[in-house]
Amino acid sequence: AQRSTFEAELQRLTKLSYLARCQFGQPAALEKRPVVDSSYDFGLQVEFKTLADHDFYQKQCPDHARFVATCKSLWEKVVIYDFSPHA
């Protein structure tokens, strides 16, 4: 039931209209390699169209706030990698 709730909440995030892209998944079932971290249960990749969209998502987005409030009891650790892509 918890996994189902978590996946449903992640799916809601993928539908936010102001995102350039949003997807989630579990570690790929590939051969183990020492350079690959597969110690997580789910990964979420969110790409924003603008920095303002990122800031809105972090500070004011009711959907993001709902996700955190609904799911925070379901994780032990969250790791975030913010980066600016090079064209």
DSSP file (Angstrom, degrees, kcal/mol; ACC not computed):
  #  RESIDUE AA STRUCTURE BP1 BP2  ACC     N-H-->O    O-->H-N    N-H-->O    O-->H-N    TCO  KAPPA ALPHA  PHI   PSI    X-CA   Y-CA   Z-CA
    1    1 A A     >        0   0    0      0, 0.0     4,-2.3     0, 0.0     5,-0.2   0.000 360.0 360.0 360.0 -40.6    0.0    0.0    0.0
    2    2 A Q  H  >  +     0   0    0      2,-0.2     4,-2.7     1,-0.2     5,-0.2   0.919 360.0  48.5 -65.2 -43.2    2.9    2.4    0.8
    3    3 A R  H  > S+     0   0    0      1,-0.2     4,-2.7     2,-0.2     5,-0.2   0.902 111.3  50.9 -63.0 -40.5    4.6    1.7   -2.4
    4    4 A S  H  > S+     0   0    0      2,-0.2     4,-2.2     1,-0.2    -1,-0.2   0.912 111.0  48.0 -63.5 -43.5    1.4    2.2   -4.3
    5    5 A T  H  X S+     0   0    0     -4,-2.3     4,-2.3     2,-0.2    -2,-0.2   0.932 112.6  49.1 -61.1 -46.7    0.8    5.6   -2.6
    6    6 A F  H  X S+     0   0    0     -4,-2.7     4,-2.4     1,-0.2    -2,-0.2   0.928 111.9  47.5 -61.3 -46.5    4.3    6.7   -3.3
    7    7 A E  H  X S+     0   0    0     -4,-2.7     4,-2.4     1,-0.2    -1,-0.2   0.890 111.1  51.9 -63.8 -38.9    4.2    5.8   -7.0
    8    8 A A  H  X S+     0   0    0     -4,-2.2     4,-1.7     2,-0.2    -1,-0.2   0.901 110.7  47.9 -64.2 -40.1    0.8    7.5   -7.3
    9    9 A E  H  X S+     0   0    0     -4,-2.3     4,-1.5     2,-0.2    -2,-0.2   0.886 111.2  50.2 -69.2 -38.6    2.2   10.7   -5.8
   10   10 A L  H  X S+     0   0    0     -4,-2.4     4,-1.4     1,-0.2    -2,-0.2   0.919 107.9  54.2 -62.1 -42.5    5.3   10.6   -8.0
   11   11 A Q  H  < S+     0   0    0     -4,-2.4     4,-0.5     1,-0.2    -2,-0.2   0.876 103.4  56.2 -60.1 -38.3    2.9   10.2  -11.0
   12   12 A R  H >< S+     0   0    0     -4,-1.7     3,-1.2     1,-0.2    -1,-0.2   0.899 103.9  54.1 -59.7 -40.5    1.1   13.3  -10.0
   13   13 A L  H >< S+     0   0    0     -4,-1.5     3,-1.7     1,-0.3    -1,-0.2   0.859  98.9  62.4 -63.5 -34.4    4.3   15.3  -10.1
   14   14 A T  T 3< S+     0   0    0     -4,-1.4    -1,-0.3     1,-0.3     8,-0.2   0.658  97.4  59.9 -67.1 -12.9    5.0   14.1  -13.7
   15   15 A K  T <   +     0   0    0     -3,-1.2     2,-0.4    -4,-0.5    -1,-0.3   0.374  68.9 126.8 -97.3   4.1    1.8   15.9  -14.8
   16   16 A L    X   -     0   0    0     -3,-1.7     3,-1.5     1,-0.2    -3,-0.0  -0.493  54.6-146.0 -67.0 122.5    2.8   19.5  -13.7
   17   17 A S  T 3  S+     0   0    0     -2,-0.4    -1,-0.2     1,-0.3    -3,-0.0   0.740  90.3  58.9 -66.3 -26.2    2.4   21.6  -16.8
   18   18 A Y  T 3  S+     0   0    0     35,-0.1    31,-0.8    30,-0.0     2,-0.3   0.431  84.1 100.8 -88.0   3.8    5.3   24.0  -16.2
   19   19 A L  E <   -A   48   0A   0     -3,-1.5    29,-0.2    29,-0.2     3,-0.2  -0.666  64.0-148.6 -88.0 143.0    7.9   21.3  -16.1
   20   20 A A  E    S-     0   0A   0     27,-2.1     2,-0.3     1,-0.3    28,-0.2   0.885  83.6 -17.1 -70.8 -39.2   10.1   20.7  -19.1
   21   21 A R  E     -A   47   0A   0     26,-1.7    26,-3.5    -3,-0.1    -1,-0.3  -0.956  59.6-178.2-164.4 146.9   10.3   17.0  -18.2
   22   22 A C  E     +A   46   0A   0     -2,-0.3     2,-0.3    24,-0.2    24,-0.2  -0.933  15.3 156.0-152.0 127.1    9.6   14.8  -15.2
   23   23 A Q  E     -A   45   0A   0     22,-2.2    22,-3.1    -2,-0.3     2,-0.3  -0.984  16.1-164.5-147.8 157.1   10.1   11.1  -14.9
   24   24 A F  E     +A   44   0A   0     -2,-0.3     2,-0.3    20,-0.2    20,-0.2  -0.950  17.4 144.2-139.9 161.6   10.6    8.5  -12.2
   25   25 A G  E     -A   43   0A   0     18,-2.0    18,-3.2    -2,-0.3     3,-0.1  -0.975  40.3 -92.4-174.5-176.2   11.8    4.9  -11.9
   26   26 A Q        -     0   0    0     -2,-0.3    16,-0.2    16,-0.2    15,-0.1  -0.693  61.7 -66.4-110.7 165.0   13.6    2.3  -10.0
   27   27 A P        -     0   0    0      0, 0.0    -1,-0.1     0, 0.0    11,-0.1  -0.216  61.7-104.8 -53.4 138.3   17.3    1.3  -10.4
   28   28 A A        -     0   0    0      1,-0.1     2,-2.1    -3,-0.1    -3,-0.0  -0.376  25.4-119.5 -65.7 141.7   17.9   -0.4  -13.7
   29   29 A A        +     0   0    0     -3,-0.1     2,-0.2    -2,-0.1    -1,-0.1  -0.524  66.7 133.9 -83.6  73.3   18.3   -4.2  -13.6
   30   30 A L        -     0   0    0     -2,-2.1     3,-0.1     1,-0.1     2,-0.0  -0.696  66.4 -70.8-117.3 169.2   21.8   -4.2  -15.0
   31   31 A E        -     0   0    0     -2,-0.2     2,-0.1     1,-0.1    -1,-0.1  -0.362  61.2-102.9 -58.6 136.7   25.0   -5.9  -14.1
   32   32 A K        -     0   0    0     -3,-0.0    -1,-0.1     2,-0.0    -3,-0.0  -0.410  43.3-179.3 -65.5 134.8   26.5   -4.4  -10.9
   33   33 A R    >   -     0   0    0      3,-0.2     3,-1.6    -2,-0.1    -3,-0.0  -0.987  34.8-125.1-133.8 145.2   29.4   -2.0  -11.4
   34   34 A P  T 3  S+     0   0    0      0, 0.0    -1,-0.0     0, 0.0    -2,-0.0   0.716 108.6  56.0 -64.8 -20.0   31.3   -0.2   -8.7
   35   35 A V  T 3  S+     0   0    0      2,-0.0     2,-0.5    -3,-0.0    -3,-0.0   0.505  91.8  85.4 -89.8  -3.6   30.7    3.2  -10.2
   36   36 A V    <   -     0   0    0     -3,-1.6     2,-0.8     2,-0.0    -3,-0.2  -0.869  66.7-149.1-105.7 125.3   26.9    2.8  -10.2
   37   37 A D        +     0   0    0     -2,-0.5     3,-0.1     1,-0.1    -2,-0.0  -0.821  29.2 158.8 -90.6 111.3   24.9    3.7   -7.1
   38   38 A S        +     0   0    0     -2,-0.8    -1,-0.1     1,-0.1    -2,-0.0  -0.063  37.6 113.3-119.3  31.3   21.8    1.5   -7.0
   39   39 A S        +     0   0    0      2,-0.0     2,-0.2     0, 0.0    -1,-0.1   0.311  59.4  86.4 -86.5   8.8   21.2    1.8   -3.2
   40   40 A Y        -     0   0    0     -3,-0.1     3,-0.1     1,-0.1     0, 0.0  -0.664  65.6-147.0-108.4 163.1   17.9    3.7   -3.8
   41   41 A D  S    S+     0   0    0      1,-0.3     2,-0.3    -2,-0.2    -1,-0.1   0.810  83.1  12.9 -94.6 -38.4   14.3    2.5   -4.3
   42   42 A F        -     0   0    0    -16,-0.2     2,-0.4     2,-0.0    -1,-0.3  -0.994  60.6-156.8-140.1 145.3   13.1    5.3   -6.6
   43   43 A G  E     -A   25   0A   0    -18,-3.2   -18,-2.0    -2,-0.3     2,-0.4  -0.951   7.0-162.8-118.0 144.5   14.7    8.1   -8.6
   44   44 A L  E     -A   24   0A   0     -2,-0.4     2,-0.5   -20,-0.2   -20,-0.2  -0.994   0.9-166.6-128.1 125.0   12.9   11.2   -9.7
   45   45 A Q  E     -A   23   0A   0    -22,-3.1   -22,-2.2    -2,-0.4     2,-0.5  -0.959   8.1-177.8-113.5 122.1   14.2   13.5  -12.4
   46   46 A V  E     -A   22   0A   0     -2,-0.5     2,-0.5   -24,-0.2   -24,-0.2  -0.980   6.2-168.4-122.5 124.2   12.7   16.9  -12.7
   47   47 A E  E     -A   21   0A   0    -26,-3.5   -27,-2.1    -2,-0.5   -26,-1.7  -0.958  10.8-153.7-114.1 125.2   13.7   19.3  -15.5
   48   48 A F  E     -A   19   0A   0     -2,-0.5   -29,-0.2   -29,-0.2     3,-0.1  -0.710  16.5-141.6 -99.1 147.5   12.5   22.9  -15.2
   49   49 A K  S    S+     0   0    0    -31,-0.8     2,-0.3    -2,-0.3    -1,-0.1   0.857  86.6   8.5 -71.6 -36.4   12.0   25.3  -18.1
   50   50 A T  S  > S-     0   0    0      1,-0.1     4,-1.6    -3,-0.0    -1,-0.1  -0.928  73.0-113.0-140.9 162.8   13.3   28.3  -16.0
   51   51 A L  H  > S+     0   0    0     -2,-0.3     4,-2.6     1,-0.2     5,-0.2   0.854 118.5  59.1 -63.1 -35.1   15.0   29.0  -12.7
   52   52 A A  H  > S+     0   0    0      1,-0.2     4,-2.3     2,-0.2    -1,-0.2   0.878 102.8  52.3 -61.8 -37.8   11.8   30.7  -11.7
   53   53 A D  H  > S+     0   0    0      2,-0.2     4,-2.5     1,-0.2    -1,-0.2   0.902 109.1  50.3 -64.3 -40.7    9.9   27.5  -12.2
   54   54 A H  H  X S+     0   0    0     -4,-1.6     4,-2.4     2,-0.2    -2,-0.2   0.945 111.0  48.2 -59.6 -48.7   12.4   25.7  -10.0
   55   55 A D  H  X S+     0   0    0     -4,-2.6     4,-2.2     1,-0.2     5,-0.4   0.886 111.4  50.0 -62.6 -39.5   12.0   28.3   -7.3
   56   56 A F  H  X>S+     0   0    0     -4,-2.3     4,-2.9     2,-0.2     5,-2.0   0.938 110.4  50.6 -62.2 -47.0    8.2   28.1   -7.5
   57   57 A Y  H  <5S+     0   0    0     -4,-2.5    -2,-0.2     1,-0.2     4,-0.2   0.908 115.1  43.1 -57.1 -44.9    8.4   24.3   -7.2
   58   58 A Q  H  <5S+     0   0    0     -4,-2.4    -1,-0.2    -5,-0.2    -2,-0.2   0.864 129.8  21.1 -71.1 -36.9   10.6   24.4   -4.2
   59   59 A K  H  <5S+     0   0    0     -4,-2.2    -3,-0.2    -5,-0.2    -2,-0.2   0.734 134.9  15.1-109.9 -26.4    8.9   27.2   -2.3
   60   60 A Q  T  <5S+     0   0    0     -4,-2.9    -3,-0.2    -5,-0.4    -4,-0.1   0.535  79.1 119.2-131.8 -10.2    5.3   27.6   -3.4
   61   61 A C     >< -     0   0    0     -5,-2.0     4,-2.3    -4,-0.2     5,-0.2  -0.486  44.9-158.9 -70.3 115.5    4.1   24.7   -5.5
   62   62 A P  H  > S+     0   0    0      0, 0.0     4,-2.3     0, 0.0    -1,-0.2   0.821  92.1  56.2 -63.9 -30.0    1.1   23.1   -3.7
   63   63 A D  H  > S+     0   0    0      2,-0.2     4,-2.2     1,-0.2     5,-0.1   0.896 109.0  45.4 -69.2 -39.5    1.7   19.8   -5.6
   64   64 A H  H  > S+     0   0    0      2,-0.2     4,-2.5     1,-0.2     5,-0.2   0.916 113.1  50.4 -67.6 -42.7    5.2   19.5   -4.3
   65   65 A A  H  X S+     0   0    0     -4,-2.3     4,-2.6     1,-0.2    -2,-0.2   0.900 110.5  50.3 -61.2 -40.6    4.1   20.4   -0.8
   66   66 A R  H  X S+     0   0    0     -4,-2.3     4,-2.9     2,-0.2     5,-0.3   0.928 108.9  51.8 -62.3 -45.5    1.4   17.7   -1.0
   67   67 A F  H  X S+     0   0    0     -4,-2.2     4,-2.4     1,-0.2     5,-0.2   0.938 112.8  44.5 -56.4 -49.5    4.0   15.2   -2.2
   68   68 A V  H  X S+     0   0    0     -4,-2.5     4,-2.3     1,-0.2    -2,-0.2   0.939 115.4  47.1 -62.6 -47.7    6.3   15.9    0.7
   69   69 A A  H  < S+     0   0    0     -4,-2.6     4,-0.2     1,-0.2    -1,-0.2   0.890 117.7  42.6 -62.2 -40.0    3.5   16.0    3.3
   70   70 A T  H  < S+     0   0    0     -4,-2.9    -1,-0.2    -5,-0.2    -2,-0.2   0.842 126.8  28.7 -74.8 -34.3    2.0   12.7    2.0
   71   71 A C  H >< S+     0   0    0     -4,-2.4     3,-2.8    -5,-0.3     4,-0.4   0.538  85.0  98.2-110.4  -8.5    5.2   10.8    1.5
   72   72 A K  G >< S+     0   0    0     -4,-2.3     3,-0.8     1,-0.3    -1,-0.1   0.784  84.7  56.1 -59.5 -26.5    7.8   12.1    4.0
   73   73 A S  G 3  S+     0   0    0     -4,-0.2    -1,-0.3     1,-0.2    -2,-0.1   0.583  99.2  64.6 -77.5  -7.5    7.1    9.2    6.4
   74   74 A L  G <  S+     0   0    0     -3,-2.8     2,-0.4   -72,-0.1    -1,-0.2   0.528  94.1  66.0 -94.7  -7.4    7.9    6.8    3.6
   75   75 A W    <   -     0   0    0     -3,-0.8     3,-0.1    -4,-0.4     0, 0.0  -0.886  50.3-167.4-120.0 151.3   11.6    7.6    3.1
   76   76 A E  S    S+     0   0    0     -2,-0.4     2,-0.3     1,-0.3    -1,-0.1   0.722  82.5  10.9 -94.4 -31.5   14.7    7.3    5.3
   77   77 A K        -     0   0    0      2,-0.0     2,-0.4     0, 0.0    -1,-0.3  -0.998  58.1-159.6-152.3 142.0   16.9    9.5    3.2
   78   78 A V        -     0   0    0     -2,-0.3     2,-0.4    -3,-0.1    -3,-0.0  -0.995   8.6-170.0-124.3 132.0   16.5   11.9    0.3
   79   79 A V        -     0   0    0     -2,-0.4     2,-0.4     2,-0.0    -2,-0.0  -0.989   5.8-168.1-122.4 128.9   19.5   12.8   -2.0
   80   80 A I        -     0   0    0     -2,-0.4     2,-0.6     2,-0.0    -2,-0.0  -0.959  10.0-165.5-121.0 134.2   19.1   15.7   -4.4
   81   81 A Y        -     0   0    0     -2,-0.4     2,-0.5     2,-0.0    -2,-0.0  -0.925  10.1-171.8-117.4 102.7   21.5   16.6   -7.2
   82   82 A D        +     0   0    0     -2,-0.6     2,-0.3     2,-0.0    -2,-0.0  -0.814  17.6 159.6 -91.4 130.8   20.8   20.0   -8.6
   83   83 A F        -     0   0    0     -2,-0.5    -2,-0.0     2,-0.0     0, 0.0  -0.994  40.6-127.3-149.1 156.3   22.8   20.9  -11.7
   84   84 A S        -     0   0    0     -2,-0.3     2,-0.1     0, 0.0    -2,-0.0  -0.919  35.1-131.2-101.9 117.8   22.7   23.2  -14.7
   85   85 A P        -     0   0    0      0, 0.0     2,-0.4     0, 0.0    -2,-0.0  -0.361  11.9-130.6 -70.8 147.4   23.0   21.3  -17.9
   86   86 A H              0   0    0      1,-0.1     0, 0.0    -2,-0.1     0, 0.0  -0.797 360.0 360.0 -93.1 138.0   25.5   22.3  -20.6
   87   87 A A              0   0    0     -2,-0.4    -1,-0.1     0, 0.0     0, 0.0   0.478 360.0 360.0 -79.8 360.0   24.1   22.7  -24.1
